[in-house]
Amino acid sequence: MTVDYNTLAKTIASLTEGETDHVALMATIACEVHHSDDRFDWTGFYRVTEPGLLKIGPYQGGHGCLVIPFERGVCGAAARTGAVQLVPDVDAFPGHIACASSTRSELVLPVRDATGEVIAVFDIDSDQPDAFDQTDADHLESILTQTFGG
């Protein structure tokens, strides 16, 4: 299955129209994205709950790590640098945190609010190596920007 990103973006926009609560928005995005492609094994958000710290937010899939410091892992790198992390092989990523031993590749995008502040990261894990590409990152980044205003 391949993601139809245009339909996905329209569906998310329709479902979230007028909603301002970040947790409700995150829950809807996690669900819709997770079920849009078989590559997506774990799909969810880690929210910035205090300076330098991420805590698990709405997600789909098996359990995730509850807390991730900005200094650790792929999610921490996305939060710390504000840059998309496209990781074809998690075992080759220094400091990768294995929340699930089945994860082979990962895509993490910073989530910004309307002021441009990173409020969370959107984490997608796959049990397939090299599952994500720049097209995935670009489309998902666009959906996040449209939804959260950042």
Number of C-alpha atoms within 10 A of each C-alpha: 7 8 15 11 17 10 11 18 21 12 14 20 17 10 14 17 11 9 12 11 10 15 13 13 20 24 16 17 29 23 17 18 21 21 14 16 13 13 20 22 20 22 26 25 28 28 24 22 13 10 8 13 19 24 18 19 19 19 23 21 14 10 11 19 13 11 14 20 18 19 15 15 17 27 29 25 22 25 30 17 12 18 13 22 20 22 21 19 16 23 14 11 13 10 14 16 17 14 12 14 8 12 19 20 24 27 28 27 26 28 28 20 16 12 9 13 12 19 19 27 29 27 22 26 26 22 18 18 16 16 19 20 12 11 10 15 17 12 17 21 19 15 20 23 17 14 25 20 14 18
